[in-house]
Amino acid sequence: MKKIFTYKYIGVFLFVITLSACNSFLDELPDNRTEIDSAEKIQELLVSAYPDGLYMGIAEAMSDNVADKITINDINRVNDRAYHWEDNLDITRDTPTFYWNAVYKAIASANQALESVTLLENKTNLDYLRGEALVARAYGHFMLAMLWCKAYNPATASSDMGLPYVTIAEKKVFGNYKRISLQEYYALIQKDLEEGIPLIDNNKYKQPKFHFTKEAAHGFATRFYLMKGDWNKVIEHANEVFSTTNASQFLRDINAFKPLTYAQKETNYASSSERANLLIVGASSLYGRSSLYVPKYGMTAEIQNKLYSSSFHPQGLSWSYSIYGQDGYLNLPKCIEYFKYTNLAAKEGYPYAMMTLLSTDEVFLNRIEANIMLGNYSEALSDLNTYLPLKTLTTMTPLTENNIDTKYTGKGVDFNPNYTLDDKQRVWLQCVIDLRQVEFYHEGIRWFDNKRLGMKITHTSSRGTFELTKDDPRRELQIPQDAISNGIIQNPR
């Protein structure tokens, strides 16, 4: 869904960050900016306010979702370095640097849109464009924090390092960017988010699933506040996504997916017609071709048998999820690749992958977790009984507190978040975190859960056994080399 037109406006910011400047390119920028003189052009610019890159391959490989596929010998550098929590200086697709650049390019587009709205707003009401740009800017900065900053801890956020929070459209090369505290950084995300959501107008979108609708923005807010530990805010924003008491009509029905072919499931999962998708993206990536299931470190038969067997279900029932592939290539069909031609005659172009960035299932599980943290167990149980039948192959009787206590008592001991948990919260939280692991496999969310819950991770390979503890600085990706060269403080090692 990206348009080549938009790259004219965002190049300078990327080059400020990465020191990849091209003088002839930069010379064109002032003239090109004057062309953004209508609401239609701002709206087109905002198409590029969503990152043209994916983080899922990196996040999955760093998490406890993966293990060594002993029989696979091909080494994918991105996969290998992420699995061993080693710094990766490569700049190709699906690397940390590629995603960093993609996000800051998206932020640059959002900032240019905001500047253009300010210049034009005396002529017409452009609040809906301002709203989308603010939320897109908040999302970009937040996703960077999820990968390059520590998990949010109110006790240390004022001294923990955030990143540069960029709020102006670039007018010169090599702007002076400094890392601010994580507390300041999160406050700016929250400011953009809270200011932007009320301004969004769903009626302005021709393809709403590719943009921050009100529902998508509220969904993003639940992820943000879950990371902050603001449970009431999680519930408040989740309730805005589910406009009726019958939330099941908004969730992904895995039972309905069951009879479909692999190709149909792959196409439908990140489709704009799928009711559970709040925000989807077509991004430059090889994740839909081979990065999802081919790399040496991924889903093994042992992981499959653990997560997708009846023993992992809260009631010991069969899941409706379908796993495909031989041992060594096991996967769930969630990501499909398309090819975008830049020169049709010469057959030149690049691959891009369709992926879900935000879903109602995540929002719903966020709400369940928030209710658990607030001690609202009856509300959490009610939501679990709405959610589970859509993922369970056989007819199930309602889940009870006794089911949860029996299944998960003594569990939850691996959680070490930046807030206290009592024994009951640990038990119930284990249930929800297990459901998240099953639901979002391949989507990178498990790494975010590992990180925010302070979970120790152990990876084993032919090189040995490696552990990543809660306070290990390798939990934060290293700042790209060009950004370090440009004065951005690197993460400790």
C-alpha positions in Angstrom: 0.0 0.0 0.0 3.0 2.3 0.0 3.3 4.8 -2.8 6.7 5.9 -4.3 5.5 9.5 -4.2 5.7 9.6 -0.5 9.4 8.8 -0.2 10.3 12.3 -1.4 9.2 13.8 1.8 10.7 11.4 4.3 14.2 10.8 3.0 15.9 13.6 4.8 15.0 12.4 8.2 16.2 8.9 7.6 19.5 10.3 6.4 19.8 12.6 9.4 19.6 9.4 11.6 21.7 7.1 9.4 24.3 9.4 7.8 23.3 8.1 4.4 22.8 11.6 2.9 22.7 12.2 -0.8 23.1 15.9 -1.6 21.1 15.9 -4.9 18.3 14.1 -3.2 18.2 16.5 -0.3 18.3 19.5 -2.6 14.9 18.5 -3.9 13.2 18.5 -0.5 12.1 22.1 0.0 10.4 22.3 -3.4 8.7 18.9 -2.8 7.4 20.0 0.6 5.6 23.0 -1.0 3.6 20.5 -3.1 1.7 19.2 0.0 -1.0 21.9 -0.4 -4.3 20.0 0.0 -6.0 17.6 2.3 -5.8 14.9 -0.4 -2.0 15.2 -0.6 -1.6 15.1 3.2 -3.8 12.0 3.3 -1.6 10.4 0.6 1.5 11.3 2.6 0.1 9.6 5.7 0.1 6.3 3.8 3.8 6.3 4.5 3.4 7.1 8.2 3.3 3.4 8.9 6.6 1.5 9.0 7.6 -0.1 5.8 9.4 -2.9 7.6 8.7 -5.7 10.0 10.1 -6.6 13.5 8.5 -10.0 13.9 11.4 -12.1 12.8 13.8 -10.4 15.2 11.3 -10.5 18.1 10.4 -14.1 17.7 14.0 -15.2 17.5 14.9 -13.4 20.7 11.9 -14.9 22.6 11.3 -18.3 24.2 9.0 -19.1 21.3 11.9 -20.7 19.4 14.5 -23.4 19.7 17.2 -25.0 17.6 15.9 -27.1 14.8 18.7 -29.6 15.0 18.2 -31.0 11.5 18.4 -27.6 9.8 21.8 -26.4 9.0 21.2 -23.3 6.9 22.0 -20.2 8.9 20.0 -17.0 8.5 22.2 -14.2 9.9 19.2 -12.2 11.3 17.7 -15.2 12.9 21.1 -16.5 14.2 22.2 -13.2 15.8 18.8 -12.5 17.3 18.6 -16.0 18.8 22.0 -15.6 20.4 21.2 -12.0 21.4 24.1 -10.7 19.5 24.3 -7.2 17.9 23.5 -7.1 14.2 25.0 -4.3 12.1 23.5 -5.5 8.8 21.1 -3.1 7.1 19.2 -5.5 4.8 15.5 -6.3 5.0 14.2 -7.6 8.4 17.3 -6.5 10.3 17.0 -4.2 13.4 18.6 -1.3 11.4 16.1 -1.8 8.6 13.2 -1.6 11.0 14.7 1.4 12.8 15.1 3.3 9.6 11.6 2.3 8.5 10.0 3.6 11.7 11.9 6.9 11.6 10.9 7.3 8.0 7.3 6.8 9.0 7.7 9.3 11.9 9.1 11.8 9.4 6.0 11.4 7.2 3.7 12.0 10.2 5.7 15.1 11.2 5.5 16.5 7.7 1.8 15.8 7.6 1.3 17.7 10.9 3.3 20.6 9.7 1.2 20.7 6.5 -2.0 20.5 8.5 -0.9 23.5 10.5 -0.2 25.5 7.3 -3.6 24.6 5.8 -5.9 24.5 8.8 -7.1 28.1 8.4 -8.7 27.0 5.1 -10.5 23.9 6.2 -11.0 21.5 9.1 -8.2 19.0 9.0 -8.5 17.6 12.5 -8.9 14.1 11.2 -5.5 14.2 9.5 -3.9 15.7 12.6 -5.4 12.8 14.6 -4.1 10.1 12.4 -0.6 11.7 12.2 -0.4 12.1 16.0 -1.3 8.5 16.7 1.0 7.2 13.9 3.8 9.2 15.4 3.1 7.8 18.9 3.0 4.2 17.5 6.3 4.6 15.7 8.1 5.9 18.8 6.5 3.2 21.0 7.5 0.3 18.8 11.1 1.6 18.8 10.9 1.7 22.6 9.7 -1.9 22.7 12.8 -3.1 20.9 15.5 -0.6 21.9 14.6 0.5 25.5 14.0 -1.2 28.8 10.6 -2.3 29.9 8.8 0.6 31.6 9.5 0.7 35.3 8.0 3.8 37.1 10.7 3.5 39.8 13.6 3.9 37.3 12.0 5.5 34.2 13.4 8.9 35.0 16.9 7.5 34.7 16.4 4.8 32.1 17.2 5.8 28.5 14.5 6.5 26.0 15.2 7.6 22.5 15.0 10.8 20.6 11.3 11.8 20.3 11.1 13.6 17.0 8.2 16.1 16.7 9.3 18.4 13.9 9.5 18.0 10.1 13.2 18.0 9.1 14.6 21.1 7.4 18.3 20.5 7.7 20.7 17.6 7.7 22.2 16.3 10.9 19.7 17.7 13.4 20.8 17.6 17.0 19.0 14.6 18.5 19.5 13.4 22.1 18.1 10.5 24.0 15.7 11.6 26.6 14.6 9.6 29.7 12.1 6.8 29.2 9.7 8.7 31.5 9.8 11.7 29.2 9.6 9.5 26.1 6.5 7.6 27.4 4.9 10.9 28.4 5.2 12.2 24.8 3.8 9.0 23.4 0.8 9.4 25.8 0.4 13.0 24.9 0.2 12.3 21.1 -2.1 9.3 21.7 -4.5 11.2 23.9 -4.6 14.2 21.7 -4.9 12.2 18.5 -7.6 9.6 19.2 -10.6 12.1 19.6 -9.7 13.7 16.2 -9.8 10.5 14.1 -12.7 10.2 11.7 -13.3 6.7 10.4 -15.4 8.0 7.5 -12.4 9.6 5.9 -10.7 6.3 5.1 -11.1 4.4 1.8 -9.1 1.4 3.2 -9.6 1.7 7.0 -7.7 -1.4 8.0 -4.4 0.2 6.7 -4.9 3.3 8.9 -5.5 4.2 12.5 -9.2 4.2 12.8 -10.6 5.0 16.2 -10.8 1.3 17.0 -7.2 0.7 16.0 -6.0 3.7 17.9 -7.8 2.5 21.1 -6.3 -0.9 20.5 -2.8 0.5 20.3 -3.6 2.4 23.5 -4.3 -0.9 25.3 -0.8 -2.1 24.3 0.8 1.1 25.5 -1.0 1.2 28.8 -0.4 -2.5 29.4 3.4 -1.8 29.1 3.0 1.1 31.5 1.0 -1.0 34.0 -2.0 1.4 33.9 -4.7 -1.2 34.2 -7.7 1.1 34.3 -6.6 2.8 31.1 -6.2 -0.6 29.4 -9.8 -1.4 30.2 -11.1 2.0 29.3 -9.6 1.9 25.8 -10.5 -1.8 25.3 -14.1 -1.0 26.0 -14.0 1.6 23.2 -13.0 -1.2 20.8 -15.9 -3.5 21.7 -19.0 -1.4 21.2 -21.4 -4.1 22.3 -21.5 -6.7 25.1 -21.2 -9.4 22.5 -17.4 -9.1 22.0 -17.2 -12.5 20.3 -18.4 -11.0 17.0 -15.2 -8.9 16.9 -12.7 -11.7 17.6 -10.9 -14.1 15.3 -12.9 -17.3 14.9 -10.2 -19.9 14.5 -12.9 -22.6 14.2 -14.1 -20.8 11.0 -10.4 -21.0 9.7 -10.1 -24.7 10.4 -11.6 -26.1 7.1 -9.7 -23.6 4.9 -6.7 -24.5 2.8 -3.2 -23.3 3.8 -3.3 -20.7 1.0 -6.7 -19.5 2.1 -5.6 -19.2 5.8 -2.4 -17.4 4.8 -4.4 -14.9 2.7 -7.2 -14.4 5.1 -5.2 -14.0 8.3 -3.9 -10.5 7.5 -6.8 -9.6 5.2 -8.7 -6.3 5.4 -11.9 -8.4 5.4 -10.9 -10.2 8.6 -13.0 -8.8 11.4 -10.3 -9.2 14.1 -7.8 -7.1 12.2 -7.6 -3.5 13.5 -4.4 -2.5 11.7 -2.6 -4.3 8.9 0.4 -3.4 6.8 2.1 -4.4 3.6 5.7 -3.9 4.4 9.0 -4.6 2.7 10.1 -7.9 4.1 10.9 -11.5 3.4 9.0 -12.7 6.4 6.2 -14.1 4.2 8.6 -16.0 1.9 10.9 -18.0 4.2 11.9 -16.0 7.3 8.8 -17.2 9.1 9.4 -20.9 9.0 12.8 -21.7 7.3 15.4 -20.4 9.8 17.3 -22.7 12.0 15.8 -21.3 15.1 12.1 -21.4 15.2 9.2 -23.8 15.9 10.3 -27.3 16.7 8.2 -30.4 17.2 8.7 -30.0 20.9 7.4 -26.5 20.9 4.4 -27.5 18.7 3.6 -30.4 21.0 3.8 -28.2 24.0 1.7 -25.2 22.8 -0.8 -26.8 20.5 -1.6 -30.0 22.3 -4.7 -30.4 24.5 -2.5 -30.4 27.6 -1.9 -26.7 27.1 -5.6 -25.9 26.9 -7.1 -24.6 30.1 -9.7 -27.4 30.0 -7.5 -30.0 28.3 -9.4 -29.7 25.0 -8.2 -29.7 21.4 -7.3 -26.4 19.9 -8.5 -25.3 16.4 -5.2 -23.9 15.3 -3.6 -25.7 12.4 0.2 -26.3 12.2 1.7 -27.1 8.8 5.0 -28.3 7.5 7.4 -31.1 8.3 9.6 -31.1 11.3 12.1 -28.3 10.7 9.6 -26.2 8.8 6.6 -26.1 11.1 4.5 -23.0 10.9 1.0 -21.3 11.2 -0.2 -19.6 8.0 -0.3 -16.0 9.0 1.8 -14.0 6.6 1.6 -13.9 2.8 4.1 -12.4 0.4 3.3 -10.2 -2.6 5.8 -8.7 -5.0 5.7 -5.0 -5.9 7.1 -4.2 -9.3 9.0 -1.0 -9.6 9.8 -1.8 -13.3 7.3 -4.3 -14.7 9.1 -4.6 -18.1 12.4 -5.5 -16.4 10.7 -7.6 -13.7 12.3 -5.5 -11.0 10.8 -4.8 -7.7 10.8 -6.0 -4.1 8.9 -8.5 -1.9 6.5 -7.3 0.7 4.6 -9.1 3.4 1.1 -8.6 4.7 0.9 -8.7 8.5 -1.4 -7.9 11.3 -0.1 -5.1 13.5 -3.0 -4.9 15.9 -6.0 -7.2 16.5 -9.1 -7.4 18.6 -7.8 -10.6 20.1 -4.8 -8.7 21.6 -7.1 -6.0 22.9 -9.4 -8.5 24.5 -6.5 -10.4 26.1 -5.1 -7.1 27.3 -8.4 -6.4 29.0 -8.5 -9.8 30.7 -5.0 -9.2 32.0 -5.8 -5.8 33.3 -8.9 -7.1 35.1 -6.8 -9.8 36.7 -4.3 -7.1 37.9 -7.2 -5.1 39.4 -8.7 -8.2 41.1 -11.7 -8.2 38.8 -11.7 -12.0 38.4 -15.4 -12.4 37.5 -14.9 -10.0 34.6 -11.8 -11.8 33.5 -13.5 -15.2 33.7 -16.5 -13.9 31.6 -14.1 -12.7 28.9 -12.2 -16.0 28.9 -15.5 -17.8 28.3 -16.1 -15.5 25.4 -12.7 -16.0 23.9 -11.9 -19.7 24.3 -14.9 -21.2 22.3 -13.6 -19.4 19.2 -10.2 -21.2 19.6 -11.4 -24.6 20.8 -12.2 -27.5 18.4 -14.6 -29.3 20.6 -17.6 -27.9 22.4 -16.6 -26.7 25.8 -18.4 -26.1 29.1 -17.8 -22.7 30.7 -14.4 -22.3 32.3 -14.6 -22.0 36.0 -12.3 -20.6 38.7 -11.8 -24.1 39.9 -10.5 -25.1 36.4 -8.0 -22.3 36.5 -6.9 -23.0 40.1 -6.5 -26.7 39.3 -4.6 -26.2 36.0 -2.3 -23.3 37.0 -1.8 -23.5 40.8 1.9 -23.2 41.4 2.5 -21.7 38.0 3.4 -18.1 37.2 6.6 -18.3 39.2 8.6 -17.2 36.1 7.1 -13.8 36.0 9.2 -11.0 37.5 7.7 -7.8 36.3 8.3 -4.3 37.7 5.2 -4.6 39.9 4.2 -7.0 42.6 2.0 -10.1 41.9 0.2 -12.1 44.6 -0.3 -15.8 44.2 -3.7 -15.7 42.7 -2.6 -13.1 40.1 0.3 -15.3 39.2 -2.0 -18.3 38.6 -4.5 -16.4 36.5 -1.8 -14.5 34.7 -0.2 -17.8 33.6 -3.5 -18.8 32.0 -3.7 -15.5 30.0 0.0 -15.4 29.0 -0.3 -19.0 27.8 -3.2 -18.0 25.6 -1.3 -15.1 24.2 1.6 -17.4 23.3 -0.7 -19.7 21.4 -2.6 -17.0 19.7 0.2 -14.7 18.6 2.9 -17.2 17.5 5.0 -15.7 14.7 3.8 -12.2 15.5 6.5 -11.0 17.9 4.2 -10.4 20.8 5.7 -13.1 22.9 9.0 -11.2 23.0 7.2 -8.1 24.4 5.6 -10.3 27.0 8.9 -11.9 27.9 10.4 -8.4 28.3 7.6 -6.7 30.3 7.2 -9.7 32.6 10.9 -10.0 33.3 11.0 -13.6 32.2 14.4 -15.4 32.0 15.0 -17.0 28.6 17.2 -19.9 27.8 18.4 -20.7 24.3 20.5 -23.7 23.4 22.5 -24.3 20.2 25.6 -26.1 19.0 27.5 -23.2 20.5 26.3 -23.9 24.0 23.5 -22.8 26.4 22.7 -19.1 26.8 20.6 -17.3 29.4 19.0 -13.9 29.2 18.0 -12.6 32.7 15.6 -9.8 33.5 18.3 -7.1 33.7 20.6 -8.3 31.0 21.3 -5.3 28.7 21.1 -7.5 25.6 17.3 -7.4 26.0 17.6 -4.0 24.3 18.7 -4.0 20.7 21.8 -2.1 20.0 21.4 1.4 18.5 22.3 1.2 14.7 25.9 2.0 14.0 25.2 5.1 11.9 23.0 6.6 14.5 25.8 6.0 17.1 28.2 7.7 14.8 25.8 10.7 14.6 25.9 11.1 18.4 23.1 8.9 19.6 24.2 7.2 22.8 24.5 3.5 22.4 22.9 0.9 24.6 25.2 -0.7 27.2 26.7 -4.1 26.7 
